Amino acid sequence: MTLFASFGKKENVIFYESFTDVMKKNKAIRVVYTLTQEDEATEWGGERGRVSEKLLQKHIKDVSSVVFYVVGSPAMVSGTR
């Protein structure tokens, strides 16, 4: 299972330590964090930009064979379709 978690800025990221612990204990779970509004100069080891088809393809081998659950604001959810 891969969870894509998108936040505006680094200080808005939640559950980072908890999800990191879960990933260490269960290799079948991955979390991909992305920041959409952070300055490029900010130190960040995750992705940048919105969750997009290109980002999904980077982290999922065959996007046509998986089920997606999208959670967020109505604008974000409809923009993801």
Helices and strands as residue ranges (DSSP letters): E 2-7, G 10-12, H 16-25, E 30-35, E 47-48, H 53-59, G 63-65, H 74-80
